[in-house]
Amino acid sequence: MPTDSDRTETISGMGGWLTFFCAVTIVINPFLTVRLMLTPSYQYQNSDLIGIVVSILGIIAGLYVYYRPESGFLWLRIYFYSIAGLILFNFIDFFVLLSQMHSEGEGEAVGTLLGWSVIRPAIFLLIWVSYFRASKRVRNTFGANLTLFPRRNPKAFAANQ
């Protein structure tokens, strides 16, 4: 009779949280981005263009993870680094807005900006990077877990020259 450890070792392929990640990056995040920008009360912000690029990279990463797992990690790294860049840009933008505040009423709007543009993507990044680094399904499907800073093999690099 198979045990739980046998079952977790054989978990591979698309399913579970891996499929949910693909659904989030391919469908949900782009839908929410477009819906936000089509809202009548929407006001353009500096990070919108970067956010659109990150959404497009998310679609590409999600599609590669789902359909072409051999290239999935490269696109995941690009996507995760782009989210980190967006967070950094928004964090700097937050402090620029904070330094330009003239009244106390503006503080609430800037605090909301911090929550939506810095904290939410940071939590998203933390959750998904942790998942791709620790998941047994990811290891069994891709042959390894995600490393954000892969080591270069000098022998393989020299052979390709």
trRosetta pair geometry for C-beta under 8 A, 3 or more apart (Angstrom, degrees):
i j d omega theta_ij theta_ji phi_ij phi_ji
2 6 4.3 -124 -161 85 91 137
2 7 5.8 104 144 -54 122 85
3 6 4.9 104 53 5 69 100
3 7 7.2 -131 101 -4 41 89
4 7 5.5 -56 -150 36 36 114
4 8 6.3 30 156 -16 69 105
5 8 6.0 -53 -143 38 33 106
5 9 6.4 34 156 -21 63 107
6 9 5.9 -59 -150 35 30 111
6 10 6.6 13 157 -8 64 111
7 10 6.2 -69 -151 42 29 101
7 11 6.9 47 150 -45 64 93
8 11 5.6 -29 -151 -1 40 118
8 136 5.3 43 169 94 92 167
9 136 7.1 -90 -98 -176 34 131
9 140 7.4 138 178 -84 43 132
10 140 7.4 122 -167 -148 17 157
11 15 7.5 -120 -166 74 91 126
11 16 7.5 14 -172 -6 126 144
11 136 5.7 76 63 108 116 106
11 137 4.7 -65 131 -88 109 82
11 140 6.0 139 87 39 58 152
12 137 6.3 167 -103 -149 34 62
12 140 3.6 -112 -87 127 100 114
12 141 4.8 161 -162 -70 78 66
13 137 7.8 -74 50 -164 41 96
13 141 5.7 171 -53 -107 19 105
14 18 5.8 -136 -137 106 54 117
14 19 5.2 89 174 -75 90 94
14 22 7.4 -17 -142 1 115 149
14 66 6.3 51 -104 -138 137 70
14 141 7.5 98 -54 -128 45 145
15 18 6.4 42 58 51 40 107
15 19 5.6 -1 -123 -19 13 121
15 137 6.9 -127 68 -147 89 142
16 19 6.4 123 56 20 31 96
16 20 7.1 -60 139 -2 42 104
16 137 6.0 -162 54 -52 135 169
17 20 5.1 -53 -145 39 41 117
17 21 6.3 51 153 -27 69 97
17 131 6.0 -124 135 -157 140 139
17 135 7.0 -137 71 -112 126 142
17 137 7.4 148 50 50 90 145
18 21 5.7 -45 -151 28 31 114
18 22 6.9 30 150 -15 60 103
18 65 7.2 -148 -173 157 93 120
18 135 7.4 150 -62 147 99 161
18 137 5.6 -130 -26 122 127 130
18 138 6.6 164 -88 -76 118 77
18 141 6.9 79 -122 6 168 164
19 22 5.6 -53 -152 36 36 112
19 23 6.4 37 150 -19 67 105
19 66 7.8 78 -119 -110 60 100
20 23 5.6 -53 -148 37 34 113
20 24 6.3 36 153 -22 66 104
21 24 5.7 -55 -149 35 30 112
21 25 6.3 14 159 -8 66 110
21 62 7.0 -163 131 -116 75 90
21 65 7.0 -47 104 109 117 160
21 128 6.3 117 -123 -130 118 113
21 131 7.3 -173 -70 101 134 149
22 25 6.2 -62 -142 44 28 101
22 26 5.6 9 167 -5 67 119
22 62 4.5 128 -143 -166 59 93
22 63 7.8 113 -151 -68 100 29
22 65 5.7 -147 -86 86 99 113
22 66 4.5 91 -135 -65 146 114
23 26 6.3 -62 -127 47 21 98
23 27 5.5 -33 -171 34 62 116
23 28 6.3 54 137 -15 76 108
23 62 7.8 -173 -10 -160 14 135
24 27 7.4 -64 -106 55 8 74
24 28 4.7 -44 -134 46 49 125
24 29 5.9 58 161 -26 70 98
24 62 7.5 -162 71 -101 60 135
25 28 7.8 9 -19 46 18 85
25 29 5.9 -4 -122 21 35 129
25 58 4.0 -142 -156 171 92 93
25 59 6.4 -175 148 -79 82 31
25 61 5.9 -76 171 78 154 97
25 62 3.3 178 89 -57 116 125
25 65 7.9 77 53 28 146 130
25 79 7.4 1 -139 -159 138 154
26 30 7.4 -41 161 8 26 121
26 58 7.6 -147 -62 132 36 84
26 59 5.5 88 -122 -133 55 66
26 62 4.0 -144 -48 113 87 145
26 63 6.2 110 -100 -56 116 74
26 66 7.4 -10 -44 -11 144 145
27 30 6.8 -88 -161 44 16 100
27 31 6.0 10 163 -19 62 119
28 31 5.8 -62 -146 38 25 112
28 32 6.3 21 160 -16 65 108
29 32 5.9 -57 -144 38 30 108
29 33 6.3 32 157 -22 65 107
29 55 5.7 -165 131 -126 104 88
29 58 5.4 -32 79 118 148 159
30 33 5.5 -55 -146 36 33 113
30 34 6.3 28 159 -14 68 106
30 55 5.0 120 -95 179 72 117
30 58 7.3 -169 -48 81 88 117
30 59 6.0 35 -51 -66 135 113
31 34 6.1 -58 -147 40 28 105
31 35 6.1 28 155 -20 65 111
32 35 5.6 -54 -140 39 30 113
32 36 6.2 34 158 -23 64 105
33 36 6.0 -55 -151 32 26 110
33 37 6.6 16 156 -11 62 110
33 51 6.4 178 -133 145 120 108
33 52 6.8 145 167 -99 139 60
33 55 4.8 -58 -8 -85 166 154
34 37 5.9 -62 -148 41 31 106
34 38 6.2 21 157 -14 68 113
35 38 6.0 -65 -145 41 28 105
35 39 7.0 49 152 -46 61 91
36 39 5.9 -37 -162 -3 34 117
36 42 6.3 119 156 -108 63 127
37 42 5.7 132 -143 178 32 166
37 48 7.2 106 -100 -152 115 122
38 42 7.2 90 54 -6 12 146
39 42 4.4 116 69 -43 88 101
44 48 5.8 -75 -155 -6 73 153
45 48 5.4 129 62 -37 70 94
45 93 7.8 84 172 169 108 151
45 113 7.8 163 -125 -135 150 116
45 117 7.8 -110 129 -87 158 145
46 89 7.8 -141 115 161 108 110
46 93 5.7 -168 61 -119 130 136
47 50 5.0 -59 -162 48 66 115
47 51 5.6 74 137 -30 85 102
47 86 6.5 97 -167 -156 118 85
47 89 5.7 142 -108 116 106 118
47 90 5.3 16 -82 -82 161 88
47 93 6.2 -110 -42 -8 112 165
47 117 6.2 109 60 -150 158 129
48 51 5.4 -55 -146 36 31 115
48 52 6.4 33 155 -21 65 102
49 52 5.7 -49 -150 32 33 112
49 53 6.6 33 151 -17 63 103
50 53 5.7 -54 -151 37 34 112
50 54 6.3 36 150 -20 66 105
50 85 7.3 -132 -166 116 126 100
50 86 5.3 162 139 -108 118 88
50 89 5.9 31 72 69 178 163
51 54 5.5 -51 -145 36 33 113
51 55 6.4 36 153 -21 64 103
51 86 6.4 98 -84 -139 62 134
52 55 5.6 -51 -150 34 32 113
52 56 6.5 33 151 -18 64 103
53 56 5.7 -53 -150 36 33 111
53 57 6.4 32 151 -16 66 105
53 82 6.8 -130 119 -166 97 134
54 57 5.6 -53 -146 40 33 111
54 58 6.3 40 150 -25 64 104
54 79 7.5 99 -160 -153 71 68
54 82 4.8 175 -110 134 82 115
54 83 5.9 105 -151 -82 128 61
54 86 5.2 -13 -59 -49 150 145
55 58 5.4 -51 -150 32 32 117
55 59 6.7 36 151 -21 63 98
56 59 5.7 -48 -153 30 35 112
56 60 6.6 33 149 -15 64 104
57 60 5.6 -53 -148 39 36 112
57 61 6.1 36 153 -19 68 106
57 75 7.6 -176 -175 -170 79 85
57 78 6.0 -130 -162 124 123 101
57 79 4.8 172 138 -102 104 74
57 82 5.0 78 64 34 164 163
58 61 5.7 -52 -140 39 30 110
58 62 6.1 31 159 -19 64 108
58 79 5.6 106 -89 -144 54 123
59 62 5.9 -57 -146 38 26 111
59 63 6.3 24 156 -17 63 109
60 63 5.9 -59 -149 38 28 109
60 64 6.3 24 156 -16 65 108
60 75 5.7 -134 124 -154 92 130
60 79 7.5 -172 72 -70 89 110
61 64 5.8 -58 -146 40 29 108
61 65 6.2 29 156 -19 66 107
61 72 7.4 83 -167 -158 67 67
61 75 4.1 179 -108 139 68 103
61 76 5.3 114 -158 -83 119 47
61 78 6.9 -164 -77 68 111 93
61 79 3.8 -31 -42 -38 156 145
62 65 5.8 -53 -144 36 29 110
62 66 6.2 21 158 -14 64 112
63 66 5.8 -62 -145 42 28 108
63 67 5.7 -16 173 18 69 114
63 68 7.7 26 132 19 72 96
64 67 6.8 -70 -121 55 22 80
64 68 4.9 -53 -150 63 65 99
64 69 7.8 133 153 -86 66 24
64 71 5.1 -89 -163 96 120 96
64 72 4.8 168 128 -99 92 59
64 74 7.7 -81 151 64 157 85
64 75 4.3 105 48 26 152 154
64 76 7.9 -133 85 -36 118 73
65 69 6.5 41 -157 -104 42 65
65 72 4.1 92 -98 -141 57 122
65 75 7.2 -129 -40 78 79 118
65 76 6.6 75 -71 -63 114 106
68 71 4.8 0 128 37 115 105
68 72 6.5 169 96 -51 65 79
69 72 4.8 -29 -144 -11 44 130
69 141 6.0 -120 -144 150 152 97
69 142 5.5 -141 174 -97 111 77
71 74 5.5 -50 -172 36 68 116
71 75 6.3 56 138 -13 86 107
72 75 6.0 -69 -153 44 34 103
72 76 5.9 36 154 -24 72 108
72 142 6.4 -106 63 -106 126 123
73 76 5.3 -51 -141 36 34 115
73 77 6.4 38 158 -21 66 100
73 142 6.5 109 -48 -168 109 145
73 144 7.9 3 -73 78 152 103
73 146 5.8 178 -132 -114 99 81
74 77 6.0 -55 -156 32 28 109
74 78 6.6 26 149 -15 63 106
75 78 5.5 -49 -145 37 38 113
75 79 6.1 40 154 -20 67 106
76 79 5.6 -57 -146 40 30 112
76 80 6.0 25 158 -15 67 109
76 132 6.3 168 178 -147 151 167
76 146 6.0 -88 110 -118 144 134
77 80 5.9 -57 -140 41 28 106
77 81 6.1 26 160 -16 65 109
77 146 7.5 176 -66 -162 82 108
77 148 6.4 144 -123 -140 95 56
78 81 6.0 -58 -145 40 25 108
78 82 6.3 26 155 -21 62 108
79 82 5.7 -57 -148 34 28 111
79 83 6.6 29 153 -19 64 102
80 83 5.7 -49 -150 33 35 112
80 84 6.5 37 150 -19 64 103
80 125 6.2 116 -149 -142 84 95
80 128 7.4 -152 -98 98 107 111
80 129 5.8 99 -140 -82 141 103
80 148 6.9 -98 100 -118 142 105
81 84 5.4 -52 -149 36 36 114
81 85 6.4 40 150 -20 66 103
82 85 5.4 -49 -148 36 35 114
82 86 6.4 40 151 -21 64 102
83 86 5.5 -51 -149 35 34 114
83 87 6.4 38 151 -21 65 102
83 121 5.5 -164 -170 179 99 113
83 124 7.0 -119 -162 94 147 111
83 125 4.9 177 118 -83 135 115
84 87 5.6 -50 -149 34 33 113
84 88 6.5 34 152 -18 64 104
84 125 6.5 117 -68 -141 74 157
85 88 5.6 -53 -147 37 33 112
85 89 6.2 34 154 -18 66 106
86 89 5.7 -53 -145 38 31 112
86 90 6.2 26 157 -15 65 109
86 117 8.0 -123 155 -174 93 81
86 121 6.1 -86 98 165 116 169
87 90 5.9 -60 -146 41 27 108
87 91 6.1 31 154 -24 64 108
87 118 5.7 93 -152 -139 78 64
87 121 5.3 -152 -77 96 96 121
87 122 5.5 100 -128 -70 141 85
87 125 7.1 -67 -37 -7 143 150
88 91 5.6 -54 -145 34 29 113
88 92 6.5 27 156 -15 63 104
89 92 6.0 -58 -153 37 29 108
89 93 6.2 30 150 -19 65 110
90 93 5.3 -52 -142 40 34 116
90 94 6.2 46 152 -29 64 100
90 113 7.8 -159 -171 159 101 90
90 117 3.9 -158 -158 146 141 110
90 118 5.0 -163 110 -70 118 80
90 121 7.6 113 29 33 150 136
91 94 5.5 -45 -151 26 31 118
91 95 7.0 24 153 -12 60 101
91 118 5.2 97 -76 -115 77 128
92 95 6.0 -58 -155 38 34 105
92 96 6.5 35 148 -19 67 105
93 96 5.6 -53 -147 36 34 113
93 97 6.3 32 154 -16 66 105
93 113 7.9 -107 115 155 106 129
93 117 7.4 -56 73 128 126 150
94 97 5.9 -58 -151 39 28 108
94 98 6.2 31 151 -23 64 109
94 110 6.8 117 -154 -176 76 93
94 113 6.2 174 -107 111 88 109
94 114 5.1 77 -131 -91 139 87
94 117 7.2 179 -62 80 106 120
94 118 6.3 -27 -37 -36 146 138
95 98 5.2 -48 -140 36 36 117
95 99 6.4 37 158 -20 65 102
96 99 6.0 -56 -151 35 29 108
96 100 6.6 16 153 -10 62 112
97 100 5.8 -68 -149 43 33 106
97 101 7.0 57 150 -51 65 87
97 110 5.2 178 121 -120 120 112
97 113 6.8 5 70 77 164 159
98 101 5.9 -27 -158 -11 36 116
98 110 5.7 130 -82 175 72 151
101 106 4.6 -177 -138 93 95 129
101 107 6.2 64 -154 -71 154 70
101 110 6.4 -69 -75 -26 126 150
102 106 6.7 71 44 6 60 146
103 106 5.3 106 65 -3 76 100
104 107 5.5 -35 -167 6 50 121
105 108 6.6 -44 -171 20 44 107
105 109 7.7 35 142 -7 66 104
106 109 5.6 -58 -160 39 50 112
106 110 6.1 46 147 -20 77 107
107 110 5.7 -58 -146 39 32 110
107 111 6.2 36 154 -22 67 106
108 111 5.6 -53 -148 35 31 113
108 112 6.5 34 152 -19 64 103
109 112 5.7 -51 -151 34 33 112
109 113 6.5 38 148 -22 63 103
110 113 5.3 -48 -151 33 36 118
110 114 6.6 42 149 -23 64 99
111 114 5.5 -47 -151 29 35 114
111 115 6.7 35 151 -18 63 103
112 115 5.7 -54 -152 35 35 112
112 116 6.3 18 158 -7 69 110
113 116 6.2 -64 -141 45 27 99
113 117 5.5 -11 175 12 67 122
114 117 6.8 -71 -124 52 16 88
114 118 5.2 -34 -166 31 60 123
114 119 6.5 55 141 -16 74 103
115 118 7.3 -37 -77 51 7 80
115 119 5.0 -35 -139 37 47 126
115 120 6.6 62 157 -28 61 96
116 119 7.8 17 -21 46 14 87
116 120 5.8 -5 -145 7 34 133
117 120 7.5 34 -29 39 10 102
117 121 7.2 -11 180 3 34 117
118 121 6.9 -76 -154 43 16 97
118 122 6.1 13 159 -20 60 117
119 122 5.6 -61 -145 37 28 114
119 123 6.4 28 158 -19 66 105
120 123 6.0 -54 -148 34 29 108
120 124 6.4 32 153 -19 63 107
121 124 5.2 -51 -145 38 38 118
121 125 6.1 40 155 -21 69 105
122 125 5.7 -52 -146 37 30 112
122 126 6.3 32 154 -20 63 107
123 126 5.7 -54 -145 37 31 113
123 127 6.3 30 158 -18 65 107
124 127 6.1 -60 -150 36 25 108
124 128 6.3 4 164 -2 63 113
125 128 6.4 -67 -140 45 24 97
125 129 5.8 20 167 -15 66 114
126 129 6.4 -56 -135 39 20 105
126 130 6.2 20 162 -17 58 114
127 130 6.0 -68 -156 39 22 110
127 131 6.4 22 153 -21 63 109
128 131 5.3 -47 -143 33 37 115
128 132 6.3 28 161 -12 68 105
129 132 6.1 -60 -146 43 29 103
129 133 6.1 24 156 -16 65 113
129 146 7.1 -120 -152 96 61 138
129 148 7.0 8 -150 -67 119 121
130 133 5.9 -64 -145 41 27 108
130 134 6.0 -9 169 8 66 119
131 134 6.6 -82 -140 49 20 88
131 135 5.3 26 176 -41 67 119
131 138 7.2 126 144 -32 74 141
132 135 6.5 -31 -107 16 23 114
132 138 5.4 163 -141 -134 54 164
132 145 6.5 140 151 -170 56 79
132 146 3.8 25 136 4 109 136
133 145 5.1 78 -158 156 34 122
133 146 5.3 -78 -75 64 60 88
133 147 7.5 92 -117 -84 91 43
134 145 6.5 65 -52 -141 16 149
135 138 3.8 85 78 6 111 106
135 139 6.6 -174 98 -8 61 82
135 145 6.8 147 48 -117 65 104
136 139 5.5 -53 -147 39 35 113
136 140 6.1 29 157 -14 68 109
137 140 5.9 -59 -143 43 28 106
137 141 5.9 21 160 -16 66 114
138 141 5.9 -60 -139 42 26 106
138 142 5.7 -12 175 16 66 116
138 145 5.6 74 105 -116 117 70
138 146 6.9 -47 162 -19 143 88
139 142 6.9 -68 -124 54 16 84
139 143 7.4 -60 -176 122 50 9
139 144 6.2 -18 -133 -156 69 14
139 145 5.0 -28 -78 -55 89 82
142 145 7.7 116 69 -90 122 25
144 147 7.6 -35 143 -14 122 99
147 150 4.9 112 88 -83 117 67
147 151 7.8 -37 131 -5 154 72
152 156 7.8 -140 178 65 70 102
152 157 5.6 33 169 -50 113 133
153 156 3.9 51 91 19 116 113
153 157 6.4 168 85 -16 59 85
154 157 5.5 -56 -144 38 32 114
154 158 6.2 32 157 -20 67 105
155 158 5.9 -53 -146 36 29 109
155 159 6.4 31 153 -22 62 107
156 159 5.6 -52 -146 33 33 114
156 160 6.6 30 155 -18 63 106
157 160 6.0 -62 -155 35 30 109
157 161 7.1 39 148 -34 62 102
158 161 5.7 -47 -157 14 38 119
